[in-house]
Amino acid sequence: MTDSTPIFQARAIEKAFPGVMALSGVDMTLHSGSIHALLGENGAGKSTLIKVITGVHAPTAGTLLLDGEQVSFANPRDAIVQGIGVVHQERNLFPRFSIAENIHLEQLAGGLIKPIDYKELNENARPWLRALDLDIDPATPVSELSVARMQLVEIAKALSLQSRVLLLDEPTASLTSSETDRLFTILRRLRDSGTSLVFVSHKLEEVQEICDRVTVLRDGANACDSQPMQGVGRQDLVRMMIGRAEGTASWRASDTSTHPEVLGLSDVSTTLGHKGINLSVRKGEVVGLYGLVGAGRTELAKAIMGKFALTGGTVAINGAPVTIPNVAAAIHDHGLGYISEDRKNEGLILQHSVLSNVGVPIWRKLAGRFGTLFDRDIRKAALPYLQKLEVKTPSLSQTVANLSGGNQQKISVAKWLAAGVQFLIVDEPSVGIDIKTKAYLHELLRDLADQGTAILVISSDMPEMIALADRIAVMDDYRIMGEIANTGKYDEIAPAIMALIHDSVAPAA
């Protein structure tokens, strides 16, 4: 049950950056034993507020109160010492370090001269893993974990620091529905033990399921402050976030059966373990690739793009067998594009400008006779997509690293939309973006398909998959288990997808 005494308060918080007022008089009140939703569109100020609360940014004005006493944090370590923990959307784990090393990294940082007792370190990590139902050796390198387990290790790390307030930024973004259910069981257990949890998500159905209070930000200010969730419906949340009701765009039928094939995979095997992959995508068609985390979908996409080698079978582009030796050849020789789910490490060059990032795939196409390239040409090609996706940036010269995660995702999408490729792979397109942008993105992808682009969509969001795809190929254990002709009817298609995933033997070709 929620404690009526606030454990933490942010009062009239302002945060200004050069040319931008990111937060303007924002209030939020957190209680012990509560799960508090923090909602808003990309660029609304959620990430900035989290950074203020956790000591990354000092507020320009306003007050932070912990147990009724005013506090200030010079850096994130100050916040950690005071019991303020955070699990970021983009995981901050060291892949080469063990689970135990990652969990106790803050403690290790305080005594680098003292030799590390790894036996003791592993034993100290076990209680935090057990608390999250993680039956795994603490000495295991993080690089060997699934995305879901990495997320739980992040939470274990925060709990080991005795966090009384724990902020979770898009914790379910890369999780399947079953993994999300497990996480929610753990979060409820933490809530019942007295922890104050802040849950940041664009998935409103999850917010309604697990949260008991909500703060909504719009354009850096409160649309609502710490309001009880009881009696608040989905459309109420949407109106507070975007100022109007949610759109009603839905799946639409598209007959591409007579269109020429753009990509064809025939009996393809890869060094990663794919076997007997048969897949085709026609001109103007959106094919969905669905499967649980670890099914091999992203790995197959990267093999198509030439990052990983094939060990058998044939890849055909426009009906002609091809060999794609590397990613550059995929992009420039064959007109293939790939929007990565990992924008931080693969999708963007974070220290470059918005304009530079959007221009990368089209530099060769726009270069003049002598290799000259002008910003005005890149701007002309890219600006319509940046505007359509409502990228919030002070200017096109802004460094991408300084933008919110959601706006970074929009830029990684916009650069490939501007490239005008003939075949586009979109890997988890709506991770970290708000509902309005998600609707715009779906509309843009359908428009691209209508103009003839062949699109392969990888998504763990089943409603998104059913809203977008003409056909859905289902993967499990690095195999194609079967295909489903989409009708747009969720109650009909979702069970058919799950039945294919749980089949132990792939249907005969």
C-alpha positions as a printed NumPy array, in Angstrom:
array([[  0.   ,   0.   ,   0.   ],
       [  1.249,   3.511,  -0.821],
       [  2.704,   5.468,   2.097],
       [  0.907,   8.823,   2.373],
       [  4.201,  10.575,   3.247],
       [  6.216,  11.588,   0.165],
       [  9.669,  10.043,  -0.027],
       [ 10.838,  12.326,  -2.841],
       [  9.579,  15.553,  -4.388],
       [ 10.617,  17.667,  -7.349],
       [  9.204,  21.172,  -7.025],
       [  9.071,  23.846,  -9.758],
       [ 12.044,  22.301, -11.581],
       [ 13.457,  24.282, -14.47 ],
       [ 16.299,  23.251, -16.734],
       [ 17.614,  25.448, -19.524],
       [ 20.11 ,  24.519, -22.223],
       [ 21.457,  26.945, -24.847],
       [ 18.442,  27.869, -26.941],
       [ 16.106,  25.384, -25.215],
       [ 13.995,  25.453, -22.032],
       [ 13.773,  21.702, -21.451],
       [ 11.811,  21.881, -18.176],
       [  9.582,  24.692, -17.   ],
       [  8.191,  24.56 , -13.447],
       [  7.851,  20.767, -13.312],
       [  6.48 ,  19.084, -10.159],
       [  6.463,  15.394,  -9.242],
       [  5.817,  13.664,  -5.9  ],
       [  6.865,  10.063,  -5.201],
       [  5.645,   7.833,  -2.37 ],
       [  7.088,   4.71 ,  -0.801],
       [  5.467,   1.489,  -1.981],
       [  4.216,   3.057,  -5.2  ],
       [  4.741,   2.586,  -8.937],
       [  4.564,   6.03 , -10.531],
       [  4.24 ,   6.487, -14.308],
       [  6.175,   9.294, -15.996],
       [  4.684,   9.908, -19.442],
       [  5.14 ,  12.298, -22.325],
       [  6.047,  12.48 , -25.982],
       [  9.67 ,  12.3  , -27.12 ],
       [ 11.23 ,  15.631, -26.216],
       [  8.594,  16.386, -23.562],
       [ 11.29 ,  16.481, -20.849],
       [ 11.128,  13.002, -19.282],
       [ 14.804,  12.167, -19.782],
       [ 15.876,  15.618, -18.615],
       [ 13.788,  15.286, -15.427],
       [ 15.315,  11.852, -14.756],
       [ 18.797,  13.319, -15.221],
       [ 18.013,  16.127, -12.786],
       [ 16.666,  13.673, -10.192],
       [ 19.719,  11.395, -10.555],
       [ 22.396,  14.105, -10.46 ],
       [ 23.408,  14.14 , -14.122],
       [ 22.116,  17.701, -14.546],
       [ 21.824,  20.424, -11.939],
       [ 18.445,  22.183, -12.172],
       [ 18.481,  25.782, -13.363],
       [ 15.805,  26.5  , -10.75 ],
       [ 13.571,  24.585,  -8.363],
       [ 13.984,  22.239,  -5.401],
       [ 14.519,  18.525,  -4.773],
       [ 13.289,  17.111,  -1.447],
       [ 14.194,  13.709,   0.019],
       [ 12.22 ,  12.742,   3.153],
       [ 11.132,  16.366,   3.364],
       [ 14.701,  17.719,   3.426],
       [ 16.157,  19.752,   0.573],
       [ 18.918,  17.918,  -1.303],
       [ 21.234,  18.614,  -4.226],
       [ 23.319,  16.148,  -6.19 ],
       [ 26.628,  17.217,  -7.719],
       [ 26.835,  14.   ,  -9.726],
       [ 25.139,  10.593, -10.078],
       [ 27.238,   9.104,  -7.259],
       [ 25.736,  11.653,  -4.86 ],
       [ 22.251,  10.486,  -5.871],
       [ 23.244,   6.814,  -5.481],
       [ 24.54 ,   7.458,  -1.953],
       [ 21.154,   9.016,  -1.111],
       [ 19.296,   5.945,  -2.429],
       [ 18.296,   7.204,  -5.896],
       [ 18.877,   4.521,  -8.576],
       [ 18.146,   4.406, -12.28 ],
       [ 17.899,   1.732, -14.982],
       [ 18.441,   3.472, -18.309],
       [ 16.702,   2.577, -21.564],
       [ 20.101,   2.001, -23.174],
       [ 21.837,  -0.459, -20.899],
       [ 24.953,   0.708, -19.059],
       [ 26.64 ,  -2.649, -18.567],
       [ 30.173,  -3.711, -19.493],
       [ 29.734,  -6.764, -21.747],
       [ 33.183,  -8.213, -20.979],
       [ 32.68 ,  -7.942, -17.227],
       [ 30.862, -10.631, -15.273],
       [ 27.395, -10.179, -13.813],
       [ 28.914,  -9.807, -10.326],
       [ 31.435,  -7.205, -11.511],
       [ 28.677,  -5.164, -13.153],
       [ 26.41 ,  -5.37 , -10.099],
       [ 29.15 ,  -4.2  ,  -7.729],
       [ 30.882,  -1.762, -10.08 ],
       [ 30.167,   1.269,  -7.894],
       [ 31.619,  -0.454,  -4.829],
       [ 34.688,  -1.608,  -6.782],
       [ 35.286,   1.92 ,  -8.034],
       [ 35.934,   3.087,  -4.472],
       [ 38.838,   0.723,  -3.84 ],
       [ 40.784,   0.095,  -7.013],
       [ 44.091,  -0.483,  -5.191],
       [ 42.688,  -3.374,  -3.124],
       [ 42.783,  -6.774,  -4.886],
       [ 39.336,  -8.082,  -5.86 ],
       [ 38.117, -11.178,  -4.039],
       [ 36.074, -12.719,  -6.858],
       [ 34.663, -15.482,  -4.685],
       [ 33.284, -12.916,  -2.252],
       [ 32.109, -10.711,  -5.125],
       [ 30.122, -13.586,  -6.65 ],
       [ 28.6  , -14.567,  -3.3  ],
       [ 27.553, -10.965,  -2.622],
       [ 25.833, -10.822,  -6.01 ],
       [ 23.736, -13.961,  -5.5  ],
       [ 21.1  , -12.457,  -3.13 ],
       [ 20.314,  -9.692,  -5.645],
       [ 19.967, -12.208,  -8.459],
       [ 17.716, -14.421,  -6.317],
       [ 15.559, -11.396,  -5.52 ],
       [ 14.853, -11.143,  -9.248],
       [ 14.386, -14.894,  -9.772],
       [ 17.602, -15.053, -11.806],
       [ 19.089, -18.524, -11.456],
       [ 22.44 , -17.847, -13.102],
       [ 26.132, -17.979, -12.196],
       [ 27.291, -14.463, -11.151],
       [ 30.626, -15.154, -12.886],
       [ 28.882, -15.307, -16.297],
       [ 30.035, -12.546, -18.693],
       [ 27.225, -10.104, -19.448],
       [ 27.91 , -10.56 , -23.187],
       [ 26.411, -14.079, -22.919],
       [ 23.055, -12.862, -21.566],
       [ 19.808, -12.248, -23.403],
       [ 18.431,  -8.71 , -23.582],
       [ 15.842,  -9.57 , -20.909],
       [ 18.47 , -10.882, -18.503],
       [ 20.656,  -7.845, -19.078],
       [ 17.691,  -5.7  , -18.052],
       [ 17.296,  -7.697, -14.846],
       [ 21.025,  -7.388, -14.1  ],
       [ 20.636,  -3.602, -14.402],
       [ 17.846,  -3.751, -11.824],
       [ 19.902,  -6.028,  -9.557],
       [ 22.731,  -3.494,  -9.782],
       [ 20.395,  -0.691,  -8.679],
       [ 18.979,  -2.787,  -5.821],
       [ 22.472,  -3.681,  -4.585],
       [ 23.008,   0.041,  -4.038],
       [ 20.035,   0.011,  -1.619],
       [ 17.953,   2.246,  -3.89 ],
       [ 14.845,   3.556,  -2.131],
       [ 13.755,   5.344,  -5.302],
       [ 14.272,   3.412,  -8.548],
       [ 13.666,   5.014, -11.947],
       [ 13.075,   2.625, -14.862],
       [ 13.381,   4.187, -18.33 ],
       [ 11.518,   2.067, -20.934],
       [ 12.297,  -1.198, -19.072],
       [ 10.106,  -3.349, -21.356],
       [ 11.211,  -1.875, -24.69 ],
       [ 13.139,  -4.999, -25.747],
       [ 11.155,  -7.608, -23.815],
       [  8.553, -10.099, -25.012],
       [  5.13 , -10.249, -23.365],
       [  6.119, -13.212, -21.172],
       [  9.337, -11.469, -20.088],
       [  7.349,  -8.321, -19.345],
       [  4.924, -10.317, -17.164],
       [  7.868, -11.677, -15.194],
       [  9.358,  -8.206, -14.78 ],
       [  6.014,  -6.861, -13.537],
       [  5.851,  -9.6  , -10.896],
       [  9.274,  -8.459,  -9.681],
       [  8.328,  -4.764,  -9.737],
       [  5.194,  -5.446,  -7.681],
       [  7.336,  -7.347,  -5.173],
       [  9.7  ,  -4.353,  -4.929],
       [  6.728,  -2.   ,  -4.53 ],
       [  5.285,  -4.136,  -1.744],
       [  8.641,  -4.065,   0.054],
       [  8.469,  -0.241,   0.151],
       [ 10.531,   0.806,  -2.871],
       [  9.296,   3.841,  -4.804],
       [  9.378,   3.047,  -8.53 ],
       [  9.163,   5.46 , -11.454],
       [  8.059,   3.701, -14.643],
       [  8.748,   5.474, -17.946],
       [  7.06 ,   3.869, -20.956],
       [  5.271,   4.61 , -24.221],
       [  3.204,   1.432, -23.827],
       [  0.058,   2.8  , -22.235],
       [ -1.535,  -0.602, -21.685],
       [  1.444,  -1.489, -19.441],
       [  1.19 ,   1.806, -17.589],
       [ -2.472,   1.176, -16.859],
       [ -1.721,  -2.366, -15.721],
       [  1.04 ,  -1.679, -13.226],
       [  1.089,   1.989, -12.169],
       [ -0.943,   3.594,  -9.376],
       [ -0.033,   7.255,  -9.968],
       [  0.962,   9.253, -13.046],
       [  2.804,  12.436, -13.975],
       [  2.492,  13.623, -17.587],
       [  4.826,  16.13 , -19.227],
       [  4.045,  18.075, -22.383],
       [  6.54 ,  20.523, -23.895],
       [  8.611,  20.553, -20.701],
       [  5.752,  21.351, -18.329],
       [  3.209,  19.393, -16.289],
       [  0.078,  18.243, -18.088],
       [ -0.72 ,  16.524, -14.788],
       [  1.202,  16.144, -11.529],
       [  1.192,  12.903,  -9.516],
       [ -2.436,  12.086, -10.258],
       [ -3.936,   8.748,  -9.073],
       [ -4.369,   6.313, -11.973],
       [ -7.758,   5.171, -10.74 ],
       [-10.404,   6.374, -13.186],
       [ -7.859,   7.591, -15.779],
       [ -8.424,   5.947, -19.176],
       [ -6.124,   5.526, -22.142],
       [ -7.635,   8.433, -24.058],
       [ -7.26 ,  10.648, -20.954],
       [ -3.526,   9.88 , -20.934],
       [ -3.244,  10.482, -24.679],
       [ -5.013,  13.844, -24.453],
       [ -2.668,  14.944, -21.661],
       [  0.382,  13.817, -23.635],
       [ -0.441,  15.258, -27.069],
       [ -3.348,  17.6  , -26.463],
       [ -5.88 ,  15.583, -28.455],
       [ -7.362,  12.088, -28.734],
       [ -5.47 ,   9.196, -30.28 ],
       [ -5.755,   8.58 , -34.007],
       [ -7.632,   5.575, -35.367],
       [ -5.281,   4.434, -38.163],
       [ -5.506,   0.691, -38.729],
       [ -4.278,  -2.081, -41.005],
       [ -5.288,  -1.908, -44.627],
       [ -5.325,  -4.674, -47.187],
       [ -2.787,  -4.516, -50.006],
       [ -2.572,  -7.129, -52.778],
       [  1.069,  -7.458, -53.863],
       [  0.859, -11.083, -55.03 ],
       [  1.614, -10.16 , -58.655],
       [  4.411,  -7.701, -57.858],
       [  8.001,  -8.647, -58.763],
       [ 10.194, -10.05 , -56.007],
       [ 12.824,  -7.62 , -54.692],
       [ 14.487,  -9.904, -52.122],
       [ 14.497, -13.685, -52.195],
       [ 16.215, -16.039, -49.761],
       [ 16.38 , -19.674, -50.847],
       [ 17.558, -22.377, -48.41 ],
       [ 19.878, -19.855, -46.716],
       [ 22.194, -20.892, -43.892],
       [ 24.547, -18.568, -41.982],
       [ 27.589, -18.755, -39.741],
       [ 25.285, -17.73 , -36.876],
       [ 23.22 , -20.934, -37.105],
       [ 20.316, -20.167, -39.445],
       [ 19.23 , -23.214, -41.438],
       [ 17.04 , -23.571, -44.526],
       [ 15.703, -20.007, -44.54 ],
       [ 13.218, -19.316, -47.352],
       [ 11.808, -15.797, -47.475],
       [ 10.614, -13.392, -50.163],
       [  9.612,  -9.733, -50.12 ],
       [  7.917,  -8.225, -53.161],
       [  7.9  ,  -4.678, -54.461],
       [  5.486,  -2.572, -52.417],
       [  5.029,  -5.301, -49.809],
       [  5.483,  -5.121, -46.043],
       [  6.559,  -8.487, -44.657],
       [  6.681,  -8.909, -40.9  ],
       [  9.316, -11.048, -39.164],
       [  7.996, -12.013, -35.737],
       [  9.547, -14.139, -33.006],
       [ 10.574, -14.118, -29.382],
       [ 13.825, -12.444, -28.325],
       [ 16.665, -14.751, -29.387],
       [ 14.823, -16.269, -32.356],
       [ 17.491, -15.004, -34.772],
       [ 15.547, -12.23 , -36.52 ],
       [ 18.07 ,  -9.39 , -36.151],
       [ 20.901, -11.771, -36.933],
       [ 19.19 , -12.773, -40.191],
       [ 18.722,  -9.105, -41.097],
       [ 22.426,  -8.435, -40.57 ],
       [ 23.33 , -11.475, -42.667],
       [ 21.155, -10.092, -45.498],
       [ 23.048,  -6.795, -45.169],
       [ 26.414,  -8.565, -45.502],
       [ 27.607,  -8.222, -41.921],
       [ 27.607, -11.992, -41.358],
       [ 28.537, -14.624, -43.921],
       [ 26.253, -17.176, -45.542],
       [ 27.277, -20.823, -45.468],
       [ 24.675, -22.045, -47.933],
       [ 21.716, -21.1  , -50.098],
       [ 21.072, -18.141, -52.369],
       [ 20.227, -14.46 , -51.954],
       [ 18.524, -12.919, -54.976],
       [ 17.911,  -9.204, -55.608],
       [ 15.324,  -8.451, -58.298],
       [ 15.473, -12.094, -59.366],
       [ 19.256, -12.255, -59.849],
       [ 21.511, -14.201, -57.432],
       [ 23.99 , -11.905, -55.678],
       [ 26.846, -12.066, -53.191],
       [ 26.819,  -9.25 , -50.639],
       [ 30.319,  -9.103, -49.096],
       [ 29.727,  -6.219, -46.703],
       [ 27.267,  -3.563, -45.538],
       [ 28.636,  -0.885, -47.904],
       [ 27.926,  -3.133, -50.875],
       [ 24.402,  -3.827, -49.6  ],
       [ 23.658,  -0.104, -49.382],
       [ 25.418,   1.325, -52.438],
       [ 25.415,  -1.58 , -54.913],
       [ 22.041,  -3.16 , -54.16 ],
       [ 19.922,  -0.382, -52.634],
       [ 19.326,  -2.1  , -49.278],
       [ 18.761,  -0.163, -46.062],
       [ 18.672,  -1.158, -42.397],
       [ 17.166,   0.76 , -39.494],
       [ 18.86 ,  -0.816, -36.479],
       [ 17.159,  -1.418, -33.121],
       [ 20.478,  -0.405, -31.504],
       [ 20.631,   3.246, -32.517],
       [ 23.324,   4.059, -29.924],
       [ 25.941,   1.636, -31.286],
       [ 24.815,   0.954, -34.859],
       [ 22.207,   3.432, -36.015],
       [ 23.865,   6.794, -35.412],
       [ 27.186,   8.606, -35.043],
       [ 26.356,  10.262, -31.739],
       [ 29.08 ,  12.92 , -31.815],
       [ 28.061,  14.177, -35.271],
       [ 25.27 ,  16.574, -36.158],
       [ 21.692,  15.725, -37.075],
       [ 22.385,  16.74 , -40.677],
       [ 25.548,  14.604, -40.904],
       [ 23.746,  11.541, -39.567],
       [ 20.822,  11.863, -41.933],
       [ 23.19 ,  12.418, -44.836],
       [ 25.384,   9.309, -44.429],
       [ 23.347,   6.919, -46.674],
       [ 22.863,   9.534, -49.401],
       [ 26.327,  11.088, -49.629],
       [ 27.267,   9.089, -52.728],
       [ 23.923,   9.733, -54.403],
       [ 24.074,  13.489, -53.802],
       [ 27.781,  13.99 , -54.47 ],
       [ 28.514,  16.126, -57.512],
       [ 30.657,  15.327, -60.499],
       [ 33.895,  15.837, -58.585],
       [ 32.692,  14.352, -55.304],
       [ 31.505,  17.681, -53.924],
       [ 28.671,  17.581, -51.417],
       [ 26.622,  20.496, -50.127],
       [ 24.631,  20.697, -46.896],
       [ 21.772,  22.32 , -48.804],
       [ 21.316,  19.159, -50.885],
       [ 21.265,  16.924, -47.794],
       [ 18.86 ,  19.331, -46.088],
       [ 16.504,  19.302, -49.087],
       [ 16.434,  15.492, -49.157],
       [ 16.117,  14.942, -45.404],
       [ 14.103,  17.858, -44.036],
       [ 10.64 ,  16.582, -45.102],
       [ 11.153,  13.365, -43.103],
       [ 12.598,  15.15 , -40.059],
       [  9.576,  17.455, -40.099],
       [  7.064,  14.637, -40.608],
       [  8.52 ,  12.734, -37.626],
       [  8.624,  15.997, -35.623],
       [ 12.26 ,  15.673, -34.583],
       [ 12.806,  18.148, -31.757],
       [ 16.229,  19.756, -32.167],
       [ 17.389,  23.376, -31.828],
       [ 19.016,  23.085, -35.275],
       [ 20.241,  20.541, -37.813],
       [ 23.791,  21.245, -36.569],
       [ 22.918,  19.969, -33.066],
       [ 25.035,  17.007, -31.896],
       [ 22.828,  13.902, -31.899],
       [ 24.186,  12.75 , -28.506],
       [ 22.52 ,  15.807, -26.924],
       [ 19.018,  14.805, -28.09 ],
       [ 16.557,  12.556, -26.279],
       [ 16.555,   8.834, -27.04 ],
       [ 13.239,   9.115, -28.846],
       [ 14.491,  11.884, -31.11 ],
       [ 17.611,   9.853, -31.85 ],
       [ 15.332,   7.003, -32.977],
       [ 13.43 ,   9.387, -35.244],
       [ 16.703,  10.497, -36.868],
       [ 17.812,   6.9  , -37.459],
       [ 14.491,   6.33 , -39.238],
       [ 14.547,   9.601, -41.177],
       [ 17.98 ,   8.959, -42.694],
       [ 16.796,   5.755, -44.387],
       [ 13.497,   7.24 , -45.485],
       [ 15.511,   9.988, -47.189],
       [ 17.836,   7.447, -48.809],
       [ 15.084,   6.076, -51.04 ],
       [ 16.341,   2.473, -50.944],
       [ 14.478,  -0.272, -52.865],
       [ 14.505,  -2.668, -49.898],
       [ 14.336,  -1.526, -46.27 ],
       [ 14.73 ,  -3.588, -43.102],
       [ 13.147,  -1.901, -40.073],
       [ 14.263,  -3.531, -36.809],
       [ 11.997,  -2.714, -33.831],
       [ 10.815,   0.579, -35.385],
       [  8.859,   1.97 , -32.44 ],
       [ 11.264,   1.251, -29.552],
       [ 11.415,   4.394, -27.439],
       [  9.069,   6.556, -29.526],
       [  5.772,   8.031, -28.457],
       [  2.339,   7.084, -29.714],
       [  1.939,  10.031, -32.079],
       [  5.317,   9.414, -33.719],
       [  4.54 ,   5.7  , -33.899],
       [  1.403,   6.497, -35.891],
       [  3.385,   8.824, -38.206],
       [  6.046,   6.146, -38.679],
       [  3.475,   3.486, -39.566],
       [  1.935,   5.899, -42.068],
       [  5.343,   6.657, -43.603],
       [  6.198,   2.97 , -43.952],
       [  2.862,   2.241, -45.635],
       [  3.39 ,   5.233, -47.95 ],
       [  6.882,   3.947, -48.819],
       [  5.401,   0.558, -49.638],
       [  2.696,   2.169, -51.761],
       [  5.499,   3.912, -53.71 ],
       [  7.149,   0.537, -54.376],
       [  9.651,   0.018, -51.553],
       [  9.912,  -3.573, -50.317],
       [  9.943,  -3.566, -46.5  ],
       [ 10.867,  -6.194, -43.925],
       [  9.679,  -5.238, -40.416],
       [ 11.082,  -6.926, -37.31 ],
       [  9.004,  -6.226, -34.214],
       [  8.375,  -7.748, -30.791],
       [  5.228,  -5.61 , -30.553],
       [  2.519,  -7.932, -31.877],
       [ -0.156,  -5.212, -32.299],
       [  2.363,  -3.226, -34.34 ],
       [  3.183,  -6.264, -36.47 ],
       [ -0.494,  -6.959, -37.17 ],
       [ -1.127,  -3.262, -37.923],
       [  1.665,  -3.054, -40.509],
       [  2.37 ,  -6.328, -42.313],
       [  0.827,  -7.837, -45.441],
       [  2.365, -11.214, -44.559],
       [  3.997, -12.37 , -41.326],
       [  6.867, -14.876, -41.246],
       [  7.374, -16.424, -37.808],
       [ 10.868, -17.321, -36.566],
       [ 11.994, -19.559, -33.729],
       [ 15.424, -21.02 , -33.011],
       [ 16.929, -19.481, -36.174],
       [ 14.344, -21.123, -38.46 ],
       [ 11.275, -19.889, -40.317],
       [  8.417, -21.816, -38.72 ],
       [  5.814, -20.696, -41.241],
       [  4.016, -17.724, -42.791],
       [  0.616, -16.167, -42.172],
       [ -1.382, -13.979, -44.545],
       [ -2.368, -11.033, -42.391],
       [ -6.027, -10.017, -42.129],
       [ -5.493,  -7.224, -39.615],
       [ -7.7  ,  -9.048, -37.088],
       [ -5.686,  -9.294, -33.87 ],
       [ -7.834, -11.972, -32.204],
       [ -7.368, -14.165, -35.269],
       [ -3.708, -13.564, -36.146],
       [ -2.093, -13.412, -32.68 ],
       [ -3.042, -17.017, -31.724],
       [ -1.889, -18.253, -35.144],
       [  1.507, -16.572, -34.623],
       [  1.949, -18.067, -31.149],
       [  0.922, -21.52 , -32.402],
       [  3.751, -21.409, -34.963],
       [  6.265, -20.304, -32.334],
       [  5.356, -23.202, -30.076],
       [  5.437, -25.838, -32.829],
       [  8.404, -28.126, -32.239],
       [  8.856, -28.926, -35.921],
       [  8.789, -26.415, -38.77 ],
       [  6.082, -27.024, -41.341],
       [  7.222, -28.705, -44.541],
       [  8.132, -26.318, -47.299]])
